[in-house]
Amino acid sequence: MSKKLFETNKFAAVARRAVAEGIVLLKNDNDVLPLKEGTNIALFGRSQFNYYKSGTGSGGMVNTKYVIGVREALLKDERFTVNEELKKEYDEWIKDNPFDAGAGWASEPWFQKEMPVSKELAQRIAAVSDVAVILIGRTAGEDQDNSNAKGSYLLTDEEEQILTNVTAAFEKTVVLLNVGNTIDMKWVKKYNPSAVAYIWQGGQEGGLGVLDVISGDVNPSGRLADTIAEDIKDYPSTKNFAGKEFNIQQEDIYVGYRYFETFAKDKVLYPFGYGLSYTSFDIEADSFEKTDEGVIVKAVVTNTGKIKGQQVVQLYVSKPQGVLGNPSRELVAFAKTKELEKGEKEEIILTVTDYQLSSYDDCGATGYKNAYVMQKGTYTFYLGENVRCKTVAGTIENDENKLIKQLTQCLAPIKEFERLRPVQRQDGSFEEGFESVPTAVSSQDEKRNSNIPEEIKQEGDKGYKLIDVLDNKCSMDEFISQLSDEELCCIVRGEGMSSPKVTPGCGGAFGGVTDSLLEKGIPIGCCSDGPSGIRMDSGKKAFAMPNGACLASAWNLELTKELYNWEGLELRKNKIDVLLGPGMNLHRNPLNGRNFEYFSEDPYVTGKNAAAQLEGMHKYNVTGTIKHFALNTQETGRHTVEHIASERAIRELYLKGFEIAVKEAGAHAVMTTYGPVNGYYSSSSYDLVTEILRNEWGFKGVVMTDWWAKGGKTQSGDTKDMASIVRAQNDLYMVATSAIDNSNKDNLEEELKKGNVKRAELQRCAKNICRFVMEKPVFNRYIERDNEIDLQLANEADDEELVFDNLIDCRVGNSGVASIDSSEIKTGRNCSNLISVSFIERGNYKLNMKVRANASSKLAQIPLSIYKDKELVKMITLTGEDDKWQDIELMFNGCFMTFFLNFYFAQDGMEIKDLTIRYCK
């Protein structure tokens, strides 16, 4: 028998290791961890019942076969026992305090009600337990930021009560933070628990990864990818965070450790890059070399402790202040060792380019305006285990300002404001000063108008198919010349959500979304969320991944790449060409609701992690859509709030991770964000999408909007302004219900007739889309070439997966009614039937059908369960005597996108006919 290509157990093993390596141990007094075999654990905290595998929204809604939390993992491990009396207390309490899932999109509470723990209970349990483990859980997500309030960034009163009483009663207390991003940590000093660790949101294998660390099977090697300050007000972005009209990046390039190490080291509780181990390491700089391209540092890492473990080696540079000002330190390289035995050494080579050492001059102070410049002065390199490392690896001297890369002004602000910069005191420390930010000298519209591409003459249908471009029978331009204006307007409209034209329940379809485009051999590509695994709203199961914050904290790019090899294979298995992730905006502030799916406050860590994920998926020729491009640093007012930042901050921080992903991993797809940046919605920013992404970075892929995004300028943004989006070379508007019907009522046809958008610009987008689908697995499946992987994966499908592969497609067209062939409904015992119901008109829909018992049925009960998406909406139970046709009617109100019906027959013996779905005004 041939070996299986996709093996979930192997995927799970890699994910489990990634969770374990991402756990950051912040405190471990008297070596309380790892727990010794035979330990009796008192497990506190309701998160033992609702382990958070991820945050909420599109970045976390993965239907998965199982989730193993910390409690489940401990109960399965025979080395430990869980205090039975306390377990029973929680089991009884949870019956009357079920999980509150909220109602509707992004409405899940960020915390759940906690069971009170009295002094008496804590003391009674402590008398018969060895150690207390307290779980504290938080979620967060799309459309809603965290807040500096109890139950969000701060602990609740009930959590404080648990810490008060448990730490007083127990000699040994371990606190595990099942959260998506950092929270307030002042309580550590107040309650002084023995050990504290961020266990993040680890996906479906999360509890097992935690078990590996607290048991000592894996030595913790996670390191913080964010600075944890004493108070939320200490972060310089807080005063401008969650603005309702503007989000002004007044702190400029001084985000995270760049700020704290420069201005406020005393405000830091846990520095960037910090994390503890069960062993100890020595990191030495063995050699330092200046080359024509940059710097090469050889480090030697020695395990000087008693047990095996891994270490993260970090290299920072201190640049000269010069005329521009710079942070005291910037991360320029890192690497993670293999697992080193006691006394074992490993050599690590770290390389740094001159481009990394340069600063962007947006004002001309160096003599090179709008350019990357290595300023005159001394560059000192520090090697060690976090940003506070003191070992000097070497220095270089720059005798004069050196031009590294000359660019042109792009994305400069229109609004005037002042930005932060260091002012040096006599003792060498820095205080906060401010300077005016250079503003734009020309408009993006002027750049676009002077760079309109040459139009391809329309020739009409010459019989060319897209495969002919692949086979060199015609050029791409010759193929595109066949597309009519209507086809050009349709191809830039992606369809969804849950388009019936692609894998059920996925985020969108693009490419050959109309009959005429399909006839020209353009297949329909499929994309789906997201950063924590594949989201399919049909209910189909997928693997739930560790979140971005966890993976970044592992600092292990090879492990991340291996994990995303499996994710790429799972995408192929589900006929999905594009994952809508990774998310890679910066953790500018701890309160951003989407920090869980992003990586870090540092752009280098962010870019390297995103590149590793892309490289992993590219092994199987699928890809990820790097998002949200750019500056999505708050969820508050994300559709309208204007992000205002200097060109320097945008280039050095907010775009740098994207640049790394494009240049190092060859990113194939980019998603713009919702809000405007410096005057233009990012979907319509010519500077962002054409000048920087394509012209400067050499990006050759496809760009899509976020779902139902606005286009145009800040003051006139409109979801119908497709013309502005196309002019920027944002190829795909996501999403429309029907491209051919122009269901979004966009302005493309009208603006094309007026000449406000050029046919050449539509042709340019069409070429980008066609090139993209030609390079993806959908094209190989369509032309039936080089398709061995897909065929093998199809052969591996189990019965549950085949339900989705045999989807019944029901489309309610302009007539407002559709019929379902009852012969397609399998009514045998344990048969499931998945029906995709798609429509043009949003509103209320009615299902009508007739049912009866088969004349030969003698069963006392013949049940049919009808589900809409995940919700049971109707149970029909007949007896063998019910042999006359009965009318069944069901209403589905407020339908706004494709939904899924599942007819499940627990027994055979039922007949069904005359199924219709009808639009009801």
LODREN-264319 format. One line per 3 residues: for each residue x, y, z of C-alpha. Coordinates in steps of 0.1 Angstrom, whole numbers, plus 5000, padded with zeros to 4 digits. Layout:
N
X/Y/Z; ...
END
This chain:
921
5000/5000/5000; 5013/5035/4991; 5023/5058/5019
4998/5085/5029; 5008/5120/5018; 4989/5139/5044
4992/5125/5079; 4974/5145/5106; 4994/5129/5134
5027/5141/5119; 5012/5176/5114; 5001/5175/5151
5035/5165/5163; 5051/5195/5146; 5024/5218/5159
5029/5204/5195; 5066/5211/5193; 5059/5247/5180
5036/5253/5210; 5062/5241/5234; 5090/5262/5219
5068/5293/5219; 5060/5291/5256; 5078/5319/5274
5088/5312/5310; 5090/5346/5329; 5095/5334/5365
5106/5301/5381; 5116/5306/5417; 5134/5276/5434
5130/5256/5402; 5093/5248/5408; 5092/5239/5371
5095/5213/5357; 5071/5193/5379; 5084/5161/5393
5068/5128/5385; 5041/5119/5411; 5031/5156/5417
4995/5161/5428; 4983/5193/5409; 4955/5216/5421
4942/5230/5389; 4925/5264/5393; 4908/5286/5367
4878/5281/5344; 4901/5281/5313; 4907/5244/5321
4872/5240/5305; 4875/5265/5277; 4911/5265/5265
4915/5293/5240; 4930/5277/5209; 4930/5311/5191
4914/5345/5191; 4881/5353/5173; 4871/5365/5139
4885/5355/5106; 4919/5348/5122; 4906/5321/5145
4873/5305/5134; 4887/5271/5124; 4864/5240/5127
4887/5213/5141; 4882/5177/5151; 4895/5182/5186
4912/5207/5209; 4934/5195/5238; 4935/5220/5266
4958/5219/5297; 4933/5200/5318; 4928/5172/5292
4965/5169/5287; 4972/5166/5325; 4944/5141/5330
4958/5118/5303; 4994/5119/5317; 4999/5091/5343
5030/5109/5357; 5007/5134/5375; 4975/5134/5394
4949/5162/5395; 4933/5170/5428; 4900/5152/5427
4881/5174/5452; 4889/5206/5434; 4882/5190/5401
4847/5181/5414; 4841/5217/5427; 4848/5230/5392
4828/5203/5375; 4797/5212/5396; 4802/5249/5392
4805/5248/5354; 4771/5232/5351; 4754/5264/5362
4780/5287/5345; 4784/5275/5309; 4806/5292/5283
4793/5325/5271; 4798/5325/5233; 4781/5359/5228
4757/5364/5198; 4769/5373/5163; 4802/5382/5147
4830/5392/5170; 4808/5394/5201; 4824/5367/5222
4834/5382/5256; 4872/5386/5260; 4870/5367/5293
4846/5342/5310; 4831/5343/5344; 4855/5328/5370
4846/5305/5399; 4852/5322/5433; 4879/5306/5454
4877/5313/5491; 4905/5311/5516; 4890/5280/5531
4888/5262/5498; 4924/5272/5489; 4937/5260/5523
4918/5228/5522; 4931/5219/5487; 4966/5230/5496
4967/5205/5525; 4964/5176/5501; 4982/5190/5470
5018/5196/5460; 5014/5225/5436; 4987/5249/5424
4984/5256/5387; 4963/5287/5379; 4950/5291/5343
4941/5326/5333; 4924/5329/5298; 4917/5357/5274
4905/5359/5238; 4904/5389/5215; 4899/5394/5178
4886/5412/5148; 4864/5443/5150; 4870/5450/5187
4902/5461/5206; 4912/5452/5240; 4907/5478/5267
4925/5489/5299; 4898/5473/5319; 4892/5443/5341
4886/5412/5320; 4906/5425/5291; 4941/5439/5297
4936/5438/5335; 4927/5409/5358; 4892/5406/5370
4883/5408/5407; 4877/5370/5408; 4911/5363/5392
4927/5386/5418; 4908/5367/5445; 4922/5334/5432
4958/5347/5432; 4954/5362/5467; 4941/5331/5483
4960/5304/5464; 4994/5321/5467; 4988/5325/5504
4978/5288/5509; 5003/5271/5486; 5040/5271/5488
5043/5264/5451; 5020/5283/5426; 5024/5282/5388
5004/5308/5367; 4998/5299/5330; 4985/5326/5307
4963/5313/5279; 4961/5346/5261; 4967/5359/5226
4988/5388/5235; 5005/5403/5265; 4984/5416/5294
4991/5437/5324; 5017/5420/5346; 5019/5442/5378
5002/5414/5397; 5033/5392/5395; 5051/5415/5420
5020/5418/5441; 5012/5381/5445; 5046/5366/5439
5037/5333/5425; 5065/5308/5421; 5064/5305/5383
5047/5324/5355; 5046/5315/5318; 5029/5328/5287
5014/5297/5270; 4996/5318/5244; 4969/5302/5222
4983/5270/5209; 4957/5257/5185; 4943/5221/5188
4976/5208/5203; 4980/5236/5228; 4975/5217/5260
5000/5190/5250; 5026/5216/5242; 5021/5231/5277
5024/5196/5292; 5057/5190/5275; 5072/5222/5291
5058/5219/5326; 5067/5182/5328; 5103/5189/5315
5099/5168/5284; 5108/5201/5265; 5130/5227/5280
5113/5261/5276; 5131/5282/5249; 5105/5308/5241
5115/5344/5242; 5093/5375/5243; 5086/5391/5209
5072/5421/5227; 5083/5444/5256; 5062/5441/5287
5061/5474/5304; 5048/5482/5339; 5017/5500/5329
4997/5505/5297; 5002/5543/5299; 5040/5536/5296
5036/5526/5259; 5041/5558/5239; 5013/5548/5214
4986/5546/5241; 4978/5583/5241; 4969/5581/5204
4955/5545/5203; 4919/5538/5194; 4913/5573/5180
4879/5576/5164; 4890/5598/5135; 4928/5597/5134
4954/5572/5146; 4985/5594/5147; 5018/5576/5150
5034/5604/5170; 5059/5580/5186; 5073/5575/5150
5100/5548/5148; 5101/5544/5186; 5077/5515/5190
5082/5488/5216; 5118/5482/5228; 5130/5509/5204
5112/5534/5227; 5119/5518/5261; 5156/5511/5255
5160/5547/5243; 5138/5566/5267; 5124/5545/5296
5143/5514/5305; 5130/5517/5341; 5094/5512/5329
5101/5477/5317; 5091/5446/5336; 5103/5421/5310
5125/5432/5282; 5121/5423/5245; 5137/5389/5238
5135/5378/5275; 5127/5342/5286; 5140/5316/5311
5152/5281/5307; 5157/5250/5329; 5194/5252/5320
5219/5279/5314; 5239/5290/5284; 5270/5310/5276
5270/5331/5244; 5304/5343/5231; 5313/5364/5201
5340/5342/5184; 5346/5365/5154; 5334/5397/5138
5340/5407/5101; 5331/5438/5081; 5324/5429/5045
5314/5450/5015; 5278/5441/5020; 5276/5443/5058
5287/5424/5089; 5292/5387/5097; 5293/5376/5134
5302/5341/5145; 5288/5332/5179; 5295/5302/5200
5267/5289/5223; 5275/5265/5251; 5251/5247/5274
5266/5254/5308; 5237/5238/5328; 5227/5203/5338
5201/5194/5312; 5196/5197/5274; 5179/5227/5259
5178/5254/5232; 5189/5290/5232; 5180/5320/5211
5209/5341/5200; 5201/5377/5193; 5222/5404/5177
5215/5441/5181; 5230/5472/5167; 5234/5506/5183
5235/5531/5154; 5249/5566/5157; 5223/5593/5164
5236/5615/5136; 5213/5641/5123; 5182/5618/5121
5182/5602/5155; 5179/5565/5161; 5167/5540/5188
5194/5529/5213; 5192/5494/5199; 5177/5475/5169
5175/5438/5163; 5194/5429/5132; 5198/5391/5134
5188/5361/5154; 5190/5323/5153; 5180/5294/5175
5203/5266/5184; 5195/5229/5181; 5189/5211/5213
5222/5211/5231; 5232/5185/5256; 5250/5194/5288
5284/5210/5279; 5277/5209/5241; 5286/5238/5219
5272/5251/5186; 5285/5278/5162; 5260/5303/5149
5267/5326/5119; 5247/5359/5119; 5248/5382/5089
5237/5418/5087; 5235/5440/5056; 5243/5476/5052
5207/5481/5042; 5197/5469/5077; 5221/5494/5092
5208/5524/5073; 5182/5549/5084; 5155/5564/5061
5160/5601/5056; 5126/5617/5048; 5137/5652/5053
5171/5655/5036; 5192/5662/5067; 5219/5638/5056
5221/5653/5022; 5202/5624/5007; 5165/5631/5008
5140/5602/5006; 5169/5577/5008; 5183/5550/5030
5216/5563/5045; 5242/5549/5068; 5250/5579/5090
5284/5589/5100; 5296/5575/5133; 5301/5543/5153
5280/5512/5149; 5282/5489/5180; 5269/5453/5179
5256/5436/5210; 5253/5398/5212; 5232/5379/5238
5199/5365/5249; 5177/5396/5250; 5177/5433/5242
5196/5441/5274; 5226/5420/5264; 5260/5435/5272
5285/5415/5251; 5300/5437/5224; 5305/5416/5193
5323/5443/5174; 5321/5479/5161; 5324/5496/5127
5331/5532/5119; 5315/5552/5091; 5335/5583/5082
5307/5600/5063; 5271/5597/5055; 5268/5568/5030
5240/5565/5005; 5226/5529/5005; 5195/5533/4984
5180/5563/4967; 5142/5563/4965; 5114/5588/4959
5089/5602/4983; 5060/5578/4988; 5031/5577/5014
5043/5609/5031; 5016/5624/5053; 4993/5652/5042
4984/5662/5077; 5010/5681/5097; 5021/5668/5131
5051/5664/5153; 5070/5632/5159; 5092/5620/5187
5130/5621/5185; 5158/5617/5211; 5175/5646/5226
5207/5637/5243; 5214/5648/5279; 5249/5656/5292
5251/5622/5309; 5245/5605/5275; 5209/5594/5282
5180/5606/5261; 5149/5627/5268; 5119/5630/5246
5120/5658/5220; 5097/5665/5190; 5101/5677/5154
5078/5685/5125; 5072/5657/5101; 5079/5663/5064
5047/5662/5044; 5039/5652/5008; 5052/5674/4980
5031/5658/4953; 4999/5638/4951; 4995/5602/4943
4970/5610/4916; 4998/5630/4897; 5021/5599/4899
4993/5576/4886; 4983/5600/4858; 5019/5601/4845
5024/5563/4846; 4993/5549/4829; 5003/5517/4811
5000/5513/4773; 4966/5499/4763; 4964/5465/4746
4942/5468/4715; 4910/5448/4719; 4909/5422/4692
4878/5402/4702; 4877/5364/4707; 4905/5347/4686
4900/5314/4702; 4930/5316/4726; 4927/5299/4759
4949/5306/4789; 4967/5273/4784; 4979/5287/4751
4999/5313/4771; 5015/5285/4791; 5023/5265/4759
5037/5296/4742; 5011/5296/4715; 5002/5332/4723
5015/5359/4746; 4997/5371/4777; 4990/5404/4759
4975/5385/4729; 4953/5365/4753; 4942/5397/4772
4934/5414/4740; 4904/5391/4737; 4887/5404/4768
4858/5427/4764; 4851/5456/4787; 4825/5436/4805
4850/5408/4810; 4876/5432/4822; 4852/5446/4848
4842/5411/4859; 4876/5396/4864; 4886/5422/4890
4855/5412/4911; 4862/5384/4934; 4831/5364/4946
4821/5351/4981; 4818/5346/5009; 4813/5309/5007
4810/5309/4969; 4796/5277/4955; 4821/5279/4927
4850/5268/4950; 4856/5247/4981; 4825/5250/5003
4826/5276/5030; 4857/5294/5019; 4863/5331/5018
4863/5338/4982; 4866/5329/4945; 4885/5348/4918
4896/5344/4882; 4871/5328/4859; 4841/5339/4879
4818/5343/4848; 4809/5318/4821; 4827/5338/4794
4859/5340/4815; 4857/5303/4821; 4852/5296/4784
4885/5314/4778; 4902/5288/4800; 4906/5309/4832
4900/5286/4862; 4884/5298/4894; 4909/5302/4922
4900/5297/4959; 4911/5316/4990; 4902/5311/5026
4911/5324/5061; 4934/5324/5078; 4963/5329/5102
4953/5302/5127; 4944/5275/5101; 4919/5270/5073
4885/5284/5081; 4856/5267/5061; 4822/5279/5072
4806/5247/5057; 4817/5230/5089; 4845/5210/5073
4873/5202/5097; 4908/5216/5094; 4939/5218/5116
4939/5246/5142; 4974/5262/5143; 4993/5279/5171
4987/5316/5169; 5011/5342/5155; 5023/5354/5189
5032/5319/5200; 5051/5311/5168; 5070/5344/5170
5080/5336/5206; 5095/5304/5194; 5122/5323/5173
5126/5290/5153; 5121/5298/5116; 5129/5263/5105
5102/5248/5128; 5077/5274/5115; 5086/5265/5079
5081/5228/5086; 5048/5235/5103; 5036/5254/5072
5048/5226/5049; 5019/5207/5065; 4996/5237/5062
5004/5239/5025; 4996/5203/5020; 4963/5207/5038
4955/5236/5015; 4961/5214/4985; 4940/5187/5001
4911/5211/5003; 4916/5226/4968; 4925/5260/4983
4951/5280/4964; 4956/5309/4988; 4955/5312/5026
4944/5346/5038; 4974/5350/5061; 4998/5354/5077
4987/5386/5094; 5018/5407/5100; 5010/5441/5113
5031/5453/5143; 5021/5451/5179; 5022/5489/5182
5001/5487/5213; 4992/5458/5235; 4955/5467/5232
4951/5459/5195; 4925/5432/5193; 4943/5413/5165
4977/5411/5181; 4970/5373/5186; 4973/5367/5149
5002/5391/5143; 5037/5384/5154; 5056/5411/5172
5064/5447/5179; 5095/5443/5158; 5094/5444/5120
5124/5421/5115; 5109/5393/5137; 5076/5399/5119
5091/5397/5084; 5112/5366/5091; 5083/5347/5106
5060/5356/5077; 5087/5346/5052; 5091/5312/5069
5054/5306/5067; 5053/5315/5030; 5083/5293/5022
5066/5265/5040; 5035/5267/5019; 5054/5273/4987
5068/5238/4988; 5033/5227/4976; 5028/5257/4953
5001/5272/4974; 5007/5305/4991; 4996/5329/5018
4982/5364/5015; 5003/5387/5036; 4981/5412/5053
4970/5438/5063; 4989/5461/5040; 4994/5484/5058
4993/5500/5093; 4964/5480/5108; 4974/5487/5143
4939/5491/5158; 4905/5476/5153; 4886/5506/5166
4870/5522/5136; 4891/5501/5113; 4869/5509/5082
4873/5546/5085; 4900/5558/5109; 4929/5574/5091
4964/5562/5100; 4988/5591/5100; 5025/5584/5101
5058/5597/5088; 5073/5582/5057; 5103/5571/5078
5081/5552/5103; 5061/5537/5075; 5092/5524/5057
5114/5514/5086; 5087/5498/5107; 5052/5493/5092
5063/5481/5058; 5096/5465/5067; 5081/5431/5075
5061/5430/5042; 5093/5440/5024; 5112/5410/5039
5083/5387/5030; 5083/5399/4994; 5121/5400/4988
5131/5369/5008; 5101/5346/5004; 5088/5358/4970
5054/5366/4983; 5027/5359/4957; 4997/5376/4972
4990/5407/4993; 4958/5420/5010; 4953/5457/5016
4937/5468/5048; 4904/5486/5054; 4914/5521/5067
4930/5550/5049; 4967/5558/5053; 4979/5594/5049
4950/5605/5028; 4941/5574/5007; 4924/5542/5016
4951/5516/5013; 4930/5497/4987; 4934/5528/4965
4969/5540/4974; 4990/5541/4942; 5021/5548/4963
5015/5518/4985; 5004/5492/4959; 5023/5503/4927
5052/5525/4936; 5065/5507/4967; 5052/5471/4965
5056/5466/4928; 5081/5491/4915; 5105/5493/4944
5102/5457/4958; 5096/5439/4925; 5064/5422/4936
5049/5402/4907; 5018/5387/4924; 4982/5396/4930
4968/5422/4953; 4933/5420/4968; 4913/5442/4991
4900/5431/5024; 4864/5419/5023; 4839/5447/5014
4866/5474/5018; 4862/5510/5008; 4881/5527/4980
4891/5563/4973; 4904/5591/4994; 4899/5595/5032
4870/5619/5030; 4852/5602/5002; 4857/5565/5008
4831/5542/4992; 4827/5504/4988; 4815/5511/4953
4846/5530/4942; 4862/5502/4922; 4877/5527/4898
4901/5541/4925; 4910/5505/4935; 4919/5495/4899
4938/5527/4893; 4961/5518/4923; 4967/5483/4907
4948/5466/4935; 4938/5437/4913; 4908/5421/4931
4879/5436/4949; 4868/5411/4975; 4840/5403/4975
4808/5405/4953; 4779/5380/4954; 4779/5380/4916
4805/5395/4893; 4784/5394/4862; 4754/5411/4879
4777/5437/4895; 4759/5429/4928; 4779/5455/4946
4768/5482/4921; 4804/5494/4918; 4813/5523/4895
4837/5505/4871; 4816/5505/4839; 4805/5541/4845
4840/5554/4852; 4855/5534/4823; 4831/5551/4799
4840/5585/4814; 4877/5577/4810; 4883/5581/4847
4897/5546/4848; 4916/5534/4817; 4911/5501/4799
4948/5497/4801; 4946/5497/4839; 4919/5470/4839
4940/5450/4814; 4970/5453/4838; 4950/5439/4867
4936/5411/4844; 4972/5401/4835; 4982/5400/4871
4952/5378/4880; 4958/5354/4850; 4995/5350/4857
4986/5343/4893; 4961/5315/4886; 4984/5300/4860
5010/5294/4887; 4987/5278/4912; 4974/5242/4916
4939/5252/4904; 4954/5256/4869; 4970/5222/4870
4938/5206/4881; 4919/5225/4853; 4942/5215/4825
4949/5180/4841; 4986/5183/4841; 5012/5177/4869
4984/5170/4892; 4997/5139/4910; 4996/5155/4945
4959/5164/4942; 4949/5130/4929; 4967/5112/4957
4951/5135/4983; 4917/5129/4968; 4922/5092/4971
4930/5097/5008; 4897/5114/5016; 4876/5097/5043
4838/5094/5045; 4834/5126/5064; 4854/5146/5038
4835/5130/5010; 4803/5146/5023; 4818/5180/5014
4832/5167/4981; 4797/5156/4972; 4781/5190/4979
4747/5197/4965; 4747/5231/4948; 4716/5251/4951
4717/5286/4935; 4688/5310/4938; 4690/5332/4907
4671/5362/4895; 4638/5343/4896; 4640/5340/4934
4634/5303/4935; 4655/5272/4931; 4647/5235/4932
4668/5207/4947; 4667/5173/4929; 4654/5149/4956
4673/5120/4940; 4705/5136/4951; 4695/5133/4987
4708/5102/5003; 4683/5090/5030; 4700/5059/5042
4711/5054/5078; 4738/5078/5091; 4737/5097/5058
4747/5134/5057; 4738/5156/5028; 4754/5190/5025
4736/5216/5005; 4751/5250/4996; 4725/5277/4992
4737/5308/4974; 4718/5337/4961; 4720/5372/4947
4695/5390/4969; 4701/5393/5006; 4671/5387/5028
4648/5360/5040; 4646/5325/5024; 4621/5297/5028
4626/5260/5025; 4596/5239/5014; 4596/5201/5010
4575/5170/5015; 4584/5140/5036; 4568/5106/5044
4578/5072/5057; 4587/5045/5032; 4558/5021/5028
4580/4992/5038; 4594/5009/5069; 4585/4993/5102
4606/5016/5124; 4591/5033/5154; 4611/5064/5148
4626/5078/5115; 4645/5110/5124; 4658/5137/5101
4680/5165/5116; 4683/5198/5096; 4712/5221/5103
4718/5256/5090; 4756/5261/5092; 4764/5248/5127
4730/5253/5142; 4703/5226/5145; 4671/5243/5132
4646/5214/5129; 4642/5178/5138; 4616/5158/5119
4606/5125/5134; 4582/5101/5115; 4570/5066/5124
4564/5037/5101; 4527/5047/5101; 4534/5082/5086
4531/5070/5050; 4512/5101/5038; 4531/5131/5024
4536/5159/5050; 4545/5195/5041; 4575/5209/5059
4584/5246/5058; 4614/5264/5073; 4623/5301/5073
4658/5314/5073; 4658/5351/5081; 4685/5378/5074
4706/5357/5050; 4735/5378/5036; 4758/5353/5021
4759/5316/5011; 4747/5293/5039; 4749/5255/5043
4721/5231/5050; 4729/5196/5063; 4703/5169/5062
4713/5141/5085; 4693/5108/5085; 4699/5088/5116
4678/5059/5103; 4667/5049/5068; 4630/5047/5058
4622/5083/5050; 4612/5096/5015; 4616/5133/5005
4605/5153/4975; 4596/5188/4961; 4625/5206/4978
4626/5243/4970; 4644/5274/4983; 4625/5306/4978
4633/5343/4984; 4608/5360/5006; 4607/5398/5006
END
